[in-house]
Amino acid sequence: MLYMKSEKLKKIISGGEGITVEFKESRKKLNKDVYESVCSFLNRYGGHLFLGVKDNGEIVGVDKDSVEQIKKDFVTSLNNPMILSPTVYLGIEDVEIDGKVILHVNVTESSQVHRCKGKIFDRNEDGDLNVTDNTTLVSGLYVRKQSSYTENMIFPYADMDQLEDELFERVRKIVKYMRPGHPWVTMDNINILKSAGMYLKDQNTEMSS
């Protein structure tokens, strides 16, 4: 199973960078622009982020003594609204290819428009594009999200009392089991919704749902 996984990822890497594939060397620590790539993947079609791979596709690997710290820093930062807003939870796994350890993140397309350190990034064939000041591109991004995802519909008369506390407790137990120390374990219900991108505000009416 692990062999099949590594071979599948190796094939993706061999195809080079593109609109859904990004390489970061990140041998001992995360590249500064790694979150820009996560943001642009979330805003576009999703994609594969590989750490321990050079821009030309050469697999150099992540320093084995740095793997756990890099994984911890990555997950922690994605739950920091100062870095990524709305925050997200993404898994990051270590995979051995040709005797070298790389880190792989499968970023799924988000129903929300995300910002990285206050800036909106979108993905194109050349990489991550800062579109914050391009009103046409930003408007198109919002329209595409709103028309593609039914969960973006605002229910103005819904409130927290109508949601079952038992479901939130179940979520906390699951994430605690899968990743002890995950921020959701100690968050209240409304902040879990915000972190998951499920608490929205209609900017025209100021109604939240």
Secondary structure, DSSP 8 states (H G I E B T S, - for coil): -HHHHHHHHHHHHHT-SBTTEEEE--SSS--TTHHHHHHHHHHTT-EEEEESB-TTS-B----TTTHHHHHHHHHHHHT-TTTEES------EEEEETTEEEEEEEE---SS--EETTEEEEEETTEEEE-TT-HHHHHHHHHHHHHH-GGG---TT--GGGS-HHHHHHHHHHHHHHSTT-GGGT--HHHHHHHTT---B-TTT--B-
